[in-house]
Structure formats: C-alpha cells, structure tokens
C-alpha cells in the first residue's frame, strides 16, 4: 500500500467514524428533546458530537494540584524539599 492509498483509507475511516458518531448524537438529541422543558431551547446534534467542544488547556499549576490530590488520596505525602 502506498502512502497516498494509506491516507485515502485513513480519511475514509474518519468519515465513517464521524457518520456513526453523528447517528448516535442524533439519537441523544431526539431523546433529550422528547422530554425537555418547552421553555428551554431544543438540543442540537452538534451538542452531542465528540470533539466538537473546545477543550480547556490546564496550566502547570493546575496539573500539579491534581497530581497532589491523587497522591494524597492514595496515602502519599508531599514535601517541598
């Protein structure tokens, strides 16, 4: 398989994955909209698509705080030395 064929196959695989994800997202949107409060706006399919929401980047300080919490939860101690 050439590199061009591999990329074409990879792109096709991504298209199929996106299509399957959109079907699942459509089912979620329908279920939410069936029982939603009439005062709230209807849910859109895009609301349930993976990877569409922008992810927030963590700062190094936030990452360190999370590591400290996990470490403490497992009985570890943290010294600043």
ZABAKE-299864 format. One record per residue (C-alpha): chain; x, y, z. Coordinates in Angstrom, 1 decimal. Layout:
N
   mol       c1       c2       c3
     A        X        Y        Z
...
END
This chain:
81
   mol       c1       c2       c3
     A      0.0      0.0      0.0
     A      1.4      3.4     -0.9
     A      1.4      6.3      1.4
     A     -1.3      8.0     -0.8
     A     -3.5      5.0     -0.5
     A     -3.0      4.8      3.2
     A     -4.0      8.4      3.7
     A     -7.1      7.9      1.5
     A     -8.1      4.9      3.6
     A     -7.4      6.8      6.8
     A     -9.6      9.7      5.6
     A    -12.4      7.2      4.7
     A    -12.2      5.6      8.1
     A    -12.5      9.1      9.7
     A    -15.6      9.8      7.6
     A    -17.3      6.6      8.6
     A    -16.4      7.2     12.3
     A    -17.8     10.8     12.1
     A    -21.0      9.4     10.4
     A    -21.5      6.8     13.1
     A    -20.9      9.4     15.8
     A    -23.5     11.7     14.2
     A    -26.1      8.9     14.2
     A    -25.5      8.3     18.0
     A    -25.6     12.1     18.6
     A    -28.9     12.4     16.7
     A    -30.4      9.7     18.9
     A    -29.2     11.6     22.0
     A    -30.7     14.9     20.7
     A    -34.0     13.2     20.0
     A    -34.2     11.7     23.4
     A    -33.3     14.9     25.2
     A    -35.8     16.9     23.1
     A    -38.6     14.5     23.8
     A    -38.7     15.3     27.5
     A    -37.2     18.8     27.5
     A    -38.9     21.7     29.2
     A    -40.8     23.7     26.5
     A    -39.1     26.9     27.8
     A    -35.6     25.7     27.1
     A    -34.2     25.7     23.5
     A    -34.0     22.3     21.8
     A    -30.8     20.4     21.8
     A    -28.8     20.2     18.6
     A    -27.0     17.2     17.2
     A    -23.7     19.1     17.4
     A    -24.2     19.3     21.2
     A    -23.5     15.6     21.4
     A    -20.8     15.2     18.9
     A    -17.4     14.2     20.3
     A    -14.5     16.5     19.8
     A    -16.7     19.5     18.8
     A    -16.5     21.2     22.2
     A    -13.3     23.2     22.8
     A    -11.2     21.8     25.5
     A     -9.6     24.0     28.0
     A     -5.8     23.7     28.5
     A     -4.6     23.2     32.0
     A     -1.9     25.3     33.4
     A      1.2     23.6     35.0
     A     -0.1     24.7     38.4
     A     -3.5     23.0     37.9
     A     -1.8     19.8     36.7
     A      0.4     19.8     39.9
     A     -2.6     20.4     42.1
     A     -4.4     17.4     40.5
     A     -1.3     15.2     41.0
     A     -1.1     16.3     44.6
     A     -4.7     15.4     45.2
     A     -4.3     11.9     43.6
     A     -1.1     11.3     45.6
     A     -2.8     12.3     48.9
     A     -5.8     10.1     48.0
     A     -3.5      7.1     47.8
     A     -1.9      7.9     51.2
     A      1.2      9.7     50.0
     A      2.7     12.8     51.5
     A      4.2     15.8     49.7
     A      7.2     17.7     50.9
     A      8.5     20.9     49.2
     A     12.2     20.0     49.9
END
